[in-house]
Amino acid sequence: MITNPFEFVKYFQFFFIRVAVNGRIIRKSGIVTYSNGTGKFFTFDFADLSGEIRCKAFNDIANMFFEQIIVGNVVYVNNIFLILSMSF
């Protein structure tokens, strides 16, 4: 019997660590630099059949992954830390 190694987005609670998610990139921002010039980030959203997650990549990680994140591609993300957004 094969078990699914991925979690569905709709089952996430407030905080998880070491979660594996498989989904399609549906949105991506440009790189944003902080107004004080100390860092940068970009965001991207991906979705599975049950929901969506917004991810933020900061500084060196943003530089490393910005070109690799392409809208429409399917990605596998693991070892992520999730925080429930309070803006609905």
C-alpha positions, 0 to 999 in steps of 0.5 A, a space after each residue: 500500500 502506498 501512502 501519500 507523503 504530502 499534506 493537503 493545505 486545508 488540513 493545516 492548523 496554526 503552526 507546522 514544521 517539516 510539512 511537505 506540500 505539492 502544488 502549482 504556482 499560481 502567483 508570484 511577486 517581484 523582488 521587494 527591497 526594504 525601505 531602509 535597504 537592509 534586505 529583500 523578499 518576494 512572495 509566491 502563492 501555490 495551491 493544491 486541490 484543497 486550498 492555497 498557501 502564500 510563501 515568502 522568501 527572504 534575502 539569500 533564499 530570495 536570490 536563490 529561488 526567484 528565477 526557479 519559481 515560475 507561475 504554472 509550474 508544479 513545486 514540491 516544498 518541504 521542511 516549511 514553517 507555517 503561520 496562520 495569517 490573521 488578514 482575511 
